[in-house]
Amino acid sequence: MEKKVNRIAVLTSGGDAPGMNAAVRAVVRTGIYYGLEVYGVMRGYQGLLDEDIFKMESRSVANIIQRGGTILKTARCLEFHKPEGRKKAYENLKKRGIDGMVVIGGDGSFRGATLLSQEFDIPVIGLAGTIDKDIAGTDFTIGFDTAVNTAVEAIDKIRDTADAHDRLFIVEVMGRDAGYIAIYSGISTGAGNILVPERKTDMDEVIASLQERENRKKLVNIIVVAEGDEFGGANEVARVVKKRLPHLDTRVCILGHIQRGGSPSALDRLIASRMGYHAVECLLEGRHNVFVGILNNRLNYVPLDTIGKSKGKIGGEWLKLMKVLTG
Ligand code: F6P
């Protein structure tokens, strides 16, 4: 294998996602396996600006594969959005002879990575680390599976208390402007309605389905709402339901950041390991400025500058499934 880089850096950026540590571990161990020096950057792009950069050894990533969060910490860095910020970041990398970088984060982090790779001669490889799964070109993003499992576990618990009190629960899940967590967790928990940004929410339809479920004395009533649903999230849905069906005993539960934490699932550990390994291979093989996705169980290398133009879209099949299986 032709070696074109000698020193690489790895950072995690944007919202943390379970499995980021497994990805960092894979990058470090693969880099060392191929004789590279590997540097960790703390707090994402902010650490590049603050020169919070340190050399990593194999043991630096011992005992982290099972841990949530990110040992490199993460941040959303406004200064990096400015050209002067990126210049400073590049200079700090060059000062240390770092000639390749792996960025683990979501689409916002990839936009920063794209600009850096376009403006300066530093190859960058992206790994999709986000619980939202809102990136086109990959069937998986690191953290999504764990977040869905966390939401499912929580909704199963809500089901117990909903059943005990004959209450309607409106549960809000994360996902930013994508409805994947809502669809996957809603279908997995047998929710009565699943409201997502990808399908216009019709409150008349929701009210009618609640009435229909009441008529047939359905035992448990759960609505899963994506936080990005254009109708306005769980509180807004509850406001309308309480007004139109005041006799229902309605409660709201916003799952929030618990969906970002916890030990990563086996799937997240595996895809993070696989993607991390291939990120280093990309740098070594000269396949630069791409993000490493997995599509139909094959590696898929997507040019960084095409990200963001096409957000991951929920296919018609999922929307149909949602329609048929809810209620
Ligand atoms: O992108 C991951 C995510 O958890 C989204 O689902 C959510 O909208 C957002 O980050 C929350 O961001 P913050 O942690 O900055 O409040």
Residues whose N, C-alpha, C, O or C-beta is under 5 A from the ligand:
A	BS01	F6P	G15 D132 M174 G175 R176
